[in-house]
Each structure stands twice: as C-alpha cells, then as structure tokens.
Amino acid sequence: MSVEKVSPDGEKGSIRTPSESSAVLYSAADERKLLRKLDANLLPAVIILYLLSFLDRSNVANARIEGLAVDLHITGNQYLTSLTLYFIGYVLLLFEIPCNIILKRTTPRFWLPTLTLIWGVVATLTGVTQGLAGFFAARFFLGVTESGLFPGVVFYLSMWYK
C-alpha cells in the first residue's frame, strides 16, 4: 500500500509502508533451492519421529506375543482395554486441543522436542510398569503425549511448504 505525500513545495510523491519495504521477493530457482534444503534438514527428523511413533504403537502387540500378558497377569480383555485407553488419550481430542493451544502460544521449535522428550520418558516407563494399573496408566499417558505430535508436525510443515 502506497500513501501519497505532498511536500511543502507542492510536489507529489509516494511513501512505502513498512510491510512493503520489508517484503523480500525470491525467484523460483531460489525457492526450489530453499525447499531442497528444508527437505534435507526437516524431513529426516520428521520421518524418524513418525517411524518411532508407529513402532511404539504396534510394538505392544509384539510384547504380548513375547509374554506381556503372562508377566502382568492380564487377560485378553484387559489387554484390549489397555489398547483402548491409549486411543482415548490419542484420538478423542481430550488432549489434542490443549496441545494445539500450547503449540500456538509457544513455537513448534520448543513444543515438538518437549513433546517428544515427554513421550520418550513415558515410553521408557511403560517398560518398567508393575501390574495392571501401571500398564493402563502408562498406555493412557502414552496416548496423551502422542496426541499433539501429528497436528504439531502438520502445523510445522505448513510453515515452510505451500
């Protein structure tokens, strides 16, 4: 937006607003080069994060085959309840909305690593649970910590890609 300015001499001119003067234009080649750098730096970390998330989600089935039910003395229905508790924290938006609010008030640069660290701690503690109640709590909090991961990564990538 330009504003017309009249000098004391009566000559007309224009003034650039701050938003116009701070705008930087890039060529298509510069933009492609920047996106390749982002692809090389951002995507490997995001891919590893998603791989660990899906590995964690599906690894509970492997643990059951290897003796989880025997070690914790749980039945088939109790095992299914633990799977349901995970998805209550993850899917039902109980904690996804607060995670998005925190993401909006902070930055993805701060929130995603913090969420990943908390998720790693909870996943580690899942391996040392004793009894049914501890396993249920660990599965629920694992879902809670993973609930902000997907929307956070989508928001982060939307900051860079059109």
N, C-alpha and C positions, 0 to 999 in steps of 0.2 A: 504494500500500500504506500503510495507516494502522497505527500502533503505539499500543496502548493504554497510557496513562500514568496512574499513580496518584500523586496529590500527597500531601504529608505529612499533609494534613487528611483523607485517605481519599477525596477526590473523584476521579472518573474523567474522563479527557479523551482527546483524540487528538492525536498529533503528525504533521505532514505530513513525509514523506520528501523529500529534495532533488529527486528525479525528479518528484514530484507538484507541488511548488511552482514548478518551472521550466517546466512544461508550459504552452504558450500555445494557446488554442483560438481558431480563426478561424471566422467564418461562411462559408457557401457563397459569398456575394457577394464577401467579401474574398479567398477562394481563387481565384475566377474572375478578379478584378482582378489578383492576383499572377501568375496564369498568362498573362494577356494581356501583362503587362509582360515576362515571360520570353520569350514568343513574339516580341515586338518586338525584344528585345535578343539572345537566344541564336540563334534560328533563322536570321536572315540570315547570320551568320558561319558557321554550320554548313553552310548551303546553298552558300555561296561555296566553302567548303573542299571539299565533295563535288564541286561543279562543276569545280573545278580538278583534283581527283583523276581524274575521268573524262576530262577534256580531256587530261590528261597521258597517261593510259593509252591513249587512242585516237589521240593525235597522232603516235605513232611510225609508224602506217600512212600518214598524210599525208606524213611526212618521207620515207618510202620512195618514194612516188609522185613527190616533188619532187627525188629524186636522192640519197638517203641511201646506197643500195646502190652507186651509181657513185662517190660521194665516198670511201666507206670501203673500196671494192673487196671487197664481200662478196657471197656467193651467196645464193640463196633459202633454202637450208637453214641457212646461218649466221644469216640474219635470223630464221628461226623459232627457232633456238637462243637468240637474244637475247630473244625473247618468252618462251620457256620459263624462262630464267634469272630474268626479272622475277617470274614466278609462283612460282618455287621460294622466293624470299625472302618473297613475299607470302602464299602460300596454305598452304604445308606446315608451318606452325606453328613453323618454326625460330626466328623472331624475334618472333612474336606473343605467346608466353608470357612471354619476358623483358620485352617492352614492357608487358604487363599487370602484371607484378611491379613494375616501376618506377612505373607509374601508381598502384598501390596504396600504395607506400611514399612517394611524393610526393603531389601532388594534380593533378587534371586542369587546374587553373588554371596550373600550372607545366609539366606534361608535354606537353599538347597544343600550346601555342605553340612549345615547344622542338622537338617532333617536326615541326611544320610548317616551322620555320626550317631544320632539317637537310634536310628533304625539298626545300625550295626551293633550297638550295645544291646538292644532288645533281642536281636537275633542270636547274639552270643549267649545271653542269659536264658534263651529258650533251651539251649543245650544242657543247662545245669538245673533245670526245674526238677523238683521233687514232688511227685504226686499229681493228682488230677487238677486240683485248684490252681496250682502253679502253672501247669501246662495250659489251662484255659486262660489264665491271666496273660501269659506270655503270647499266646496266639492272638488274643484281643488287641494287646498293645502293639504287636507286630503289624496288624491291620491298620491301627491308628497312625503309626509312623509312616506307613507306605501310602496312606490316603492323600497326602499332599504332594507326593512325588510326581505323578503323571500330570496334574494341572500345572505344577510348578515348572516342569520341563517344557510343556507346551507354551506356557507364557514366556519362558526364557528364549525359546527358539523363535517365537513370534516377534521378539525384539530385534532380531537380526535378519530374518527372512521375510520376504513379502508374502 
